[in-house]
């Protein structure tokens, strides 16, 4: 079952994130408070997949009024290749469309072979015409990668 994510889902989502090897967690943005701020700004667009009474997939999804963005798209390894990821993406994109958002983007790490194969399989286009840049405003917001 795919449904809208709420802050009450945080513990289950965080547990899922920590179960995925190579997953990047930001110390501030991915804290309960950080996710709470994100969900307050985007109350209808983030989703979770629930099976067997636990969260097995999640997407943080939001927009700035112009373009939507998917963050932290993941499915627990024991539940992959069953259509859960695609169902979550469709649900998030329907929520964005309902808010009159016409374009959606995402970032996938180049070393994320599973994720990149997924995006290619479901019809997303890898852009060759731009560079992606970051500028860190808060150096305390550290990204740690799960090495499990």
MDTraj code that builds the backbone (N, CA, C; nanometers):
import mdtraj as md
import numpy as np

residues = "UNK UNK UNK UNK UNK UNK UNK UNK UNK UNK UNK UNK UNK UNK UNK UNK UNK UNK UNK UNK UNK UNK UNK UNK UNK UNK UNK UNK UNK UNK UNK UNK UNK UNK UNK UNK UNK UNK UNK UNK UNK UNK UNK UNK UNK UNK UNK UNK UNK UNK UNK UNK UNK UNK UNK UNK UNK UNK UNK UNK UNK UNK UNK UNK UNK UNK UNK UNK UNK UNK UNK UNK UNK UNK UNK UNK UNK UNK UNK UNK UNK UNK UNK UNK UNK UNK UNK UNK UNK UNK UNK UNK UNK UNK UNK UNK UNK UNK UNK UNK UNK UNK UNK UNK UNK UNK UNK UNK UNK UNK UNK UNK UNK UNK UNK UNK UNK UNK UNK UNK UNK UNK UNK UNK UNK UNK UNK UNK UNK UNK UNK UNK UNK UNK UNK UNK UNK UNK UNK UNK UNK UNK UNK UNK UNK UNK UNK UNK".split()
xyz = np.array([
    [0.0838, -0.1177, 0.0000],
    [0.0000, 0.0000, 0.0000],
    [0.0889, 0.1249, 0.0000],
    [0.0668, 0.2146, -0.0915],
    [0.1392, 0.3409, -0.0989],
    [0.0461, 0.4510, -0.0497],
    [0.0970, 0.5346, 0.0401],
    [0.0172, 0.6431, 0.0957],
    [0.1061, 0.7643, 0.1216],
    [0.0422, 0.8769, 0.1518],
    [0.1136, 1.0000, 0.1840],
    [0.1909, 0.9823, 0.3144],
    [0.3129, 1.0309, 0.3145],
    [0.3976, 1.0237, 0.4336],
    [0.3613, 1.1346, 0.5313],
    [0.3664, 1.1035, 0.6598],
    [0.3496, 1.2016, 0.7667],
    [0.4703, 1.1920, 0.8598],
    [0.4849, 1.2882, 0.9474],
    [0.5974, 1.2868, 1.0406],
    [0.5898, 1.1647, 1.1331],
    [0.4712, 1.1105, 1.1542],
    [0.4586, 0.9911, 1.2369],
    [0.5280, 0.8711, 1.1726],
    [0.5576, 0.8778, 1.0443],
    [0.6285, 0.7706, 0.9741],
    [0.7800, 0.7806, 0.9885],
    [0.8281, 0.8871, 1.0507],
    [0.9718, 0.9137, 1.0503],
    [1.0562, 0.7968, 1.1005],
    [1.0207, 0.7391, 1.2144],
    [1.1039, 0.6310, 1.2701],
    [1.1150, 0.5141, 1.1736],
    [1.0037, 0.4757, 1.1114],
    [1.0065, 0.3660, 1.0148],
    [1.0850, 0.4010, 0.8904],
    [1.0738, 0.5255, 0.8442],
    [1.1484, 0.5706, 0.7266],
    [1.2979, 0.5737, 0.7583],
    [1.3328, 0.6255, 0.8748],
    [1.4737, 0.6321, 0.9134],
    [1.5334, 0.4913, 0.9243],
    [1.4573, 0.3989, 0.9817],
    [1.5027, 0.2597, 0.9899],
    [1.5273, 0.2043, 0.8499],
    [1.4372, 0.2330, 0.7569],
    [1.4546, 0.1901, 0.6181],
    [1.5824, 0.2501, 0.5604],
    [1.6010, 0.3808, 0.5753],
    [1.7209, 0.4459, 0.5229],
    [1.8472, 0.3787, 0.5750],
    [1.8486, 0.3475, 0.7035],
    [1.9677, 0.2892, 0.7645],
    [1.9924, 0.1452, 0.7194],
    [1.8929, 0.0828, 0.6586],
    [1.9092, -0.0559, 0.6120],
    [1.9685, -0.0633, 0.4720],
    [1.9845, 0.0497, 0.4049],
    [2.0255, 0.0495, 0.2648],
    [2.1716, 0.0905, 0.2517],
    [2.2516, -0.0026, 0.2038],
    [2.3952, 0.0224, 0.1860],
    [2.4175, 0.1370, 0.0873],
    [2.5062, 0.2274, 0.1240],
    [2.5409, 0.3392, 0.0386],
    [2.4467, 0.4584, 0.0477],
    [2.3423, 0.4463, 0.1282],
    [2.2445, 0.5541, 0.1412],
    [2.3072, 0.6717, 0.2154],
    [2.2909, 0.7929, 0.1646],
    [2.3468, 0.9126, 0.2269],
    [2.2459, 0.9806, 0.3170],
    [2.2830, 0.9996, 0.4442],
    [2.1965, 1.0641, 0.5424],
    [2.2615, 1.1957, 0.5835],
    [2.1853, 1.3040, 0.5746],
    [2.2366, 1.4357, 0.6153],
    [2.1992, 1.4614, 0.7600],
    [2.2958, 1.5082, 0.8368],
    [2.2794, 1.5195, 0.9817],
    [2.1670, 1.6137, 1.0231],
    [2.1424, 1.7195, 0.9502],
    [2.0365, 1.8142, 0.9855],
    [1.9123, 1.7900, 0.9001],
    [1.9284, 1.7880, 0.7682],
    [1.8135, 1.7744, 0.6781],
    [1.7354, 1.6458, 0.7007],
    [1.8042, 1.5379, 0.7371],
    [1.7373, 1.4086, 0.7526],
    [1.7041, 1.3749, 0.8968],
    [1.7236, 1.4703, 0.9876],
    [1.6798, 1.4520, 1.1260],
    [1.5271, 1.4597, 1.1305],
    [1.4687, 1.4207, 1.2418],
    [1.3232, 1.4308, 1.2579],
    [1.2778, 1.5751, 1.2339],
    [1.3519, 1.6710, 1.2872],
    [1.3152, 1.8116, 1.2717],
    [1.3267, 1.8547, 1.1253],
    [1.4333, 1.8123, 1.0585],
    [1.4526, 1.8487, 0.9182],
    [1.3448, 1.7912, 0.8284],
    [1.3130, 1.6642, 0.8494],
    [1.2067, 1.6011, 0.7704],
    [1.0726, 1.6643, 0.8046],
    [1.0525, 1.6982, 0.9305],
    [0.9295, 1.7664, 0.9703],
    [0.9112, 1.8989, 0.8973],
    [1.0193, 1.9769, 0.8847],
    [1.0121, 2.1032, 0.8095],
    [0.9762, 2.0770, 0.6639],
    [1.0384, 1.9745, 0.6059],
    [1.0121, 1.9413, 0.4659],
    [0.8663, 1.9017, 0.4456],
    [0.8143, 1.8166, 0.5345],
    [0.6754, 1.7710, 0.5219],
    [0.5759, 1.8842, 0.5483],
    [0.6115, 1.9764, 0.6351],
    [0.5233, 2.0915, 0.6597],
    [0.5126, 2.1765, 0.5337],
    [0.6236, 2.1933, 0.4633],
    [0.6239, 2.2719, 0.3402],
    [0.5586, 2.1965, 0.2248],
    [0.5680, 2.0642, 0.2274],
    [0.5163, 1.9774, 0.1204],
    [0.4287, 1.8675, 0.1818],
    [0.3107, 1.9013, 0.2299],
    [0.2324, 1.8053, 0.3086],
    [0.1672, 1.6918, 0.2300],
    [0.1589, 1.7018, 0.0983],
    [0.0825, 1.6014, 0.0233],
    [0.1651, 1.5196, -0.0747],
    [0.2938, 1.5485, -0.0886],
    [0.3689, 1.4918, -0.2004],
    [0.4663, 1.3799, -0.1647],
    [0.5087, 1.3677, -0.0405],
    [0.5976, 1.2588, -0.0013],
    [0.5157, 1.1335, 0.0250],
    [0.5762, 1.0168, -0.0014],
    [0.5010, 0.8920, 0.0102],
    [0.5823, 0.7846, 0.0813],
    [0.5090, 0.6871, 0.1359],
    [0.5687, 0.5651, 0.1900],
    [0.4928, 0.4453, 0.1344],
    [0.5639, 0.3342, 0.1282],
    [0.5014, 0.2064, 0.0937],
    [0.5045, 0.1211, 0.2198],
    [0.3897, 0.0641, 0.2537],
    [0.3777, -0.0158, 0.3751],
    [0.3346, -0.1563, 0.3371],
    [0.4100, -0.2540, 0.3841],
    [0.3751, -0.3952, 0.3661],
    [0.4133, -0.4683, 0.4930],
    [0.3382, -0.5691, 0.5248],
    [0.3664, -0.6511, 0.6432],
    [0.3790, -0.5664, 0.7692],
    [0.3042, -0.4543, 0.7740],
    [0.3031, -0.3685, 0.8920],
    [0.4261, -0.2813, 0.9094],
    [0.5112, -0.2727, 0.8062],
    [0.6296, -0.1877, 0.8191],
    [0.6523, -0.1068, 0.6916],
    [0.7241, 0.0006, 0.7064],
    [0.7563, 0.0847, 0.5916],
    [0.8685, 0.0171, 0.5139],
    [0.8406, -0.0116, 0.3854],
    [0.9376, -0.0817, 0.3006],
    [0.9861, 0.0067, 0.1855],
    [0.9302, 0.1261, 0.1728],
    [0.9724, 0.2181, 0.0683],
    [0.9353, 0.3592, 0.1066],
    [1.0107, 0.4556, 0.0526],
    [0.9773, 0.5956, 0.0808],
    [1.0357, 0.6873, -0.0257],
    [0.9699, 0.8008, -0.0410],
    [1.0182, 0.9098, -0.1251],
    [0.9875, 1.0404, -0.0535],
    [1.0889, 1.1233, -0.0351],
    [1.0647, 1.2620, 0.0028],
    [1.0449, 1.3365, -0.1281],
    [0.9329, 1.4022, -0.1418],
    [0.8991, 1.4700, -0.2664],
    [0.8439, 1.6074, -0.2336],
    [0.8951, 1.7065, -0.3033],
    [0.8472, 1.8415, -0.2813],
    [0.8625, 1.9255, -0.4059],
    [0.8248, 2.0514, -0.3940],
    [0.8384, 2.1429, -0.5072],
    [0.8543, 2.2849, -0.4570],
    [0.8988, 2.3700, -0.5483],
    [0.9181, 2.5108, -0.5171],
    [0.8138, 2.5996, -0.5852],
    [0.7074, 2.5371, -0.6364],
    [0.6056, 2.6102, -0.7104],
    [0.6281, 2.6043, -0.8601],
    [0.7442, 2.5582, -0.8998],
    [0.7793, 2.5522, -1.0412],
    [0.8205, 2.4112, -1.0826],
    [0.9088, 2.3500, -1.0060],
    [0.9604, 2.2171, -1.0388],
    [0.9566, 2.1291, -0.9154],
    [0.9165, 2.0048, -0.9367],
    [0.9190, 1.9070, -0.8294],
    [1.0531, 1.8386, -0.8229],
    [1.0833, 1.7805, -0.7077],
    [1.2075, 1.7058, -0.6917],
    [1.1829, 1.5858, -0.6019],
    [1.2401, 1.4736, -0.6413],
    [1.2337, 1.3516, -0.5621],
    [1.3657, 1.3344, -0.4887],
    [1.3570, 1.3040, -0.3605],
    [1.4734, 1.2814, -0.2764],
    [1.4572, 1.1470, -0.2056],
    [1.5678, 1.0834, -0.1792],
    [1.5699, 0.9633, -0.0946],
    [1.4689, 0.8575, -0.1397],
    [1.4664, 0.8301, -0.2679],
    [1.3786, 0.7252, -0.3215],
    [1.4421, 0.5914, -0.2878],
    [1.3706, 0.5085, -0.2126],
    [1.4294, 0.3800, -0.1761],
    [1.3224, 0.2764, -0.1450],
    [1.3608, 0.1512, -0.1699],
    [1.2790, 0.0352, -0.1352],
    [1.3708, -0.0640, -0.0651],
    [1.3238, -0.1193, 0.0444],
    [1.4016, -0.2192, 0.1178],
    [1.4418, -0.3318, 0.0229],
    [1.5639, -0.3810, 0.0359],
    [1.6168, -0.4800, -0.0588],
    [1.5306, -0.6054, -0.0691],
    [1.4618, -0.6437, 0.0370],
    [1.3776, -0.7644, 0.0331],
    [1.2465, -0.7444, -0.0415],
    [1.2142, -0.6200, -0.0786],
    [1.0864, -0.5889, -0.1431],
    [1.1039, -0.5321, -0.2838],
    [1.2259, -0.5332, -0.3340],
    [1.2518, -0.4770, -0.4667],
    [1.2018, -0.5686, -0.5774],
    [1.1867, -0.5076, -0.6970],
    [1.1456, -0.5775, -0.8182],
    [1.0027, -0.6321, -0.8081],
    [0.9194, -0.5580, -0.7329],
    [0.7784, -0.5941, -0.7195],
    [0.6869, -0.4787, -0.7571],
    [0.7429, -0.3718, -0.8141],
    [0.6623, -0.2579, -0.8572],
    [0.6397, -0.1527, -0.7509],
    [0.6978, -0.1693, -0.6340],
    [0.6763, -0.0741, -0.5244],
    [0.7373, 0.0615, -0.5580],
    [0.8601, 0.0611, -0.6083],
    [0.9255, 0.1877, -0.6431],
    [0.8469, 0.2649, -0.7470],
    [0.8052, 0.1960, -0.8514],
    [0.7286, 0.2625, -0.9566],
    [0.5958, 0.3146, -0.9030],
    [0.5283, 0.2366, -0.8189],
    [0.4006, 0.2815, -0.7617],
    [0.4200, 0.4067, -0.6765],
    [0.5292, 0.4117, -0.6019],
    [0.5558, 0.5313, -0.5209],
    [0.5845, 0.6522, -0.6095],
    [0.6635, 0.6327, -0.7148],
    [0.6947, 0.7431, -0.8060],
    [0.5671, 0.7952, -0.8711],
    [0.4815, 0.7054, -0.9169],
    [0.3553, 0.7469, -0.9795],
    [0.2715, 0.8265, -0.8802],
    [0.2602, 0.7790, -0.7571],
    [0.1801, 0.8481, -0.6550],
    [0.2370, 0.9869, -0.6268],
    [0.3693, 0.9978, -0.6123],
    [0.4312, 1.1280, -0.5865],
    [0.4102, 1.2229, -0.7043],
    [0.4237, 1.1716, -0.8253],
    [0.4061, 1.2568, -0.9436],
    [0.2610, 1.2984, -0.9604],
    [0.1670, 1.2127, -0.9253],
    [0.0258, 1.2522, -0.9281],
    [0.0006, 1.3649, -0.8290],
    [0.0633, 1.3569, -0.7109],
    [0.0474, 1.4628, -0.6108],
    [0.1063, 1.5945, -0.6620],
    [0.2208, 1.5868, -0.7292],
    [0.2797, 1.7080, -0.7872],
    [0.1900, 1.7658, -0.8964],
    [0.1380, 1.6794, -0.9803],
    [0.0499, 1.7254, -1.0889],
    [-0.0742, 1.7936, -1.0321],
    [-0.1279, 1.7399, -0.9221],
    [-0.2445, 1.8012, -0.8581],
    [-0.2121, 1.9416, -0.8073],
    [-0.0844, 1.9686, -0.7816],
    [-0.0420, 2.1019, -0.7383],
    [0.0104, 2.1843, -0.8552],
    [-0.0218, 2.1403, -0.9774],
    [0.0095, 2.2109, -1.1022],
    [0.1598, 2.2227, -1.1291],
    [0.2348, 2.1224, -1.0868],
    [0.3780, 2.1147, -1.1165],
    [0.3933, 2.0346, -1.2450],
    [0.4685, 2.0893, -1.3414],
    [0.4770, 2.0301, -1.4747],
    [0.6047, 1.9516, -1.5015],
    [0.7073, 1.9672, -1.4179],
    [0.8335, 1.8993, -1.4429],
    [0.8914, 1.8511, -1.3101],
    [0.9557, 1.7349, -1.3133],
    [1.0110, 1.6743, -1.1924],
    [1.1558, 1.6359, -1.2196],
    [1.2410, 1.6581, -1.1217],
    [1.3804, 1.6182, -1.1351],
    [1.4222, 1.5362, -1.0130],
    [1.5366, 1.4726, -1.0267],
    [1.5939, 1.3977, -0.9156],
    [1.7430, 1.3888, -0.9369],
    [1.8126, 1.3507, -0.8328],
    [1.9564, 1.3301, -0.8391],
    [1.9827, 1.1864, -0.7961],
    [2.0619, 1.1149, -0.8735],
    [2.1058, 0.9806, -0.8363],
    [2.2577, 0.9793, -0.8392],
    [2.3181, 0.9301, -0.7336],
    [2.4636, 0.9200, -0.7311],
    [2.5106, 0.8348, -0.8483],
    [2.6204, 0.8724, -0.9094],
    [2.6703, 0.7984, -1.0256],
    [2.7056, 0.6547, -0.9900],
    [2.7429, 0.6275, -0.8666],
    [2.7782, 0.4919, -0.8248],
    [2.6570, 0.4096, -0.7822],
    [2.5376, 0.4667, -0.7901],
    [2.4156, 0.3966, -0.7507],
    [2.3617, 0.3186, -0.8710],
    [2.4226, 0.2061, -0.8989],
    [2.3861, 0.1269, -1.0167],
    [2.2407, 0.0814, -1.0136],
    [2.1934, 0.0377, -0.8975],
    [2.0554, -0.0100, -0.8850],
    [1.9577, 0.1039, -0.9128],
    [1.9816, 0.2192, -0.8503],
    [1.8937, 0.3345, -0.8708],
    [1.8954, 0.3841, -1.0137],
    [2.0138, 0.3955, -1.0722],
    [2.0229, 0.4438, -1.2103],
    [1.9540, 0.3481, -1.3073],
    [1.9683, 0.2193, -1.2862],
    [1.8984, 0.1224, -1.3717],
    [1.7473, 0.1373, -1.3569],
    [1.7000, 0.1588, -1.2333],
    [1.5571, 0.1779, -1.2084],
    [1.5044, 0.2981, -1.2861],
    [1.5721, 0.4135, -1.2751],
    [1.5238, 0.5346, -1.3423],
    [1.5216, 0.5166, -1.4933],
    [1.6225, 0.4534, -1.5483],
    [1.6255, 0.4280, -1.6924],
    [1.5127, 0.3351, -1.7345],
    [1.4844, 0.2343, -1.6539],
    [1.3807, 0.1361, -1.6859],
    [1.2418, 0.1980, -1.6890],
    [1.2156, 0.2950, -1.5999],
    [1.0802, 0.3508, -1.5959],
    [1.0666, 0.4798, -1.6773],
    [1.1649, 0.5065, -1.7633],
    [1.1472, 0.6115, -1.8622],
    [1.2002, 0.7499, -1.8296],
    [1.2793, 0.7638, -1.7243],
    [1.3376, 0.8943, -1.6946],
    [1.4587, 0.9159, -1.7845],
    [1.4891, 1.0416, -1.8136],
    [1.5971, 1.0775, -1.9038],
    [1.7140, 1.1366, -1.8251],
    [1.8320, 1.0803, -1.8466],
    [1.9532, 1.1369, -1.7881],
    [1.9944, 1.2566, -1.8720],
    [2.0073, 1.3710, -1.8074],
    [2.0403, 1.4938, -1.8803],
    [2.1891, 1.4998, -1.9084],
    [2.2205, 1.5419, -2.0288],
    [2.3594, 1.5589, -2.0698],
    [2.3925, 1.7060, -2.0918],
    [2.2913, 1.7925, -2.0779],
    [2.3070, 1.9323, -2.1157],
    [2.3313, 2.0281, -1.9998],
    [2.3560, 1.9747, -1.8796],
    [2.3777, 2.0648, -1.7683],
    [2.4740, 2.0036, -1.6680],
    [2.5238, 2.0884, -1.5815],
    [2.6056, 2.0470, -1.4678],
    [2.5276, 2.0780, -1.3420],
    [2.5444, 1.9962, -1.2415],
    [2.4767, 2.0151, -1.1139],
    [2.5795, 2.0680, -1.0146],
    [2.5493, 2.1801, -0.9486],
    [2.6403, 2.2412, -0.8536],
    [2.5759, 2.2501, -0.7158],
    [2.6588, 2.2447, -0.6129],
    [2.6162, 2.2644, -0.4747],
    [2.6972, 2.3767, -0.4124],
    [2.6376, 2.4472, -0.3198],
    [2.7084, 2.5411, -0.2350],
    [2.6580, 2.5172, -0.0938],
    [2.7452, 2.4847, -0.0029],
    [2.7067, 2.4492, 0.1330],
    [2.6907, 2.5759, 0.2171],
    [2.5707, 2.5958, 0.2682],
    [2.5431, 2.7096, 0.3566],
    [2.5638, 2.6747, 0.5034],
    [2.5490, 2.5476, 0.5380],
    [2.5613, 2.5043, 0.6764],
    [2.6571, 2.3866, 0.6814],
    [2.7796, 2.4108, 0.7222],
    [2.8812, 2.3056, 0.7241],
    [2.8560, 2.2006, 0.8320],
    [2.7613, 2.2252, 0.9215],
    [2.7262, 2.1255, 1.0229],
    [2.6312, 2.0196, 0.9677],
    [2.5771, 2.0417, 0.8498],
    [2.4845, 1.9484, 0.7861],
    [2.5660, 1.8458, 0.7062],
    [2.6202, 1.7496, 0.7754],
    [2.7156, 1.6532, 0.7206],
    [2.6420, 1.5334, 0.6616],
    [2.6871, 1.4881, 0.5444],
    [2.6332, 1.3671, 0.4849],
    [2.7185, 1.2489, 0.5254],
    [2.6547, 1.1463, 0.5795],
    [2.7221, 1.0208, 0.6122],
    [2.6592, 0.9119, 0.5280],
    [2.7410, 0.8227, 0.4751],
    [2.6920, 0.7140, 0.3911],
    [2.6877, 0.5856, 0.4700],
    [2.5741, 0.5180, 0.4641],
    [2.5555, 0.3911, 0.5338],
    [2.6410, 0.2852, 0.4651],
    [2.7332, 0.2264, 0.5359],
    [2.8243, 0.1272, 0.4780],
    [2.7837, -0.0151, 0.5093],
    [2.6639, -0.0373, 0.5603],
    [2.6182, -0.1735, 0.5924],
    [2.6129, -0.2609, 0.4716],
])
top = md.Topology()
chain = top.add_chain()
for i, resn in enumerate(residues, 1):
    res = top.add_residue(resn, chain, resSeq=i)
    for name in ("N", "CA", "C"):
        top.add_atom(name, md.element.get_by_symbol(name[0]), res)
traj = md.Trajectory(xyz[None], top)
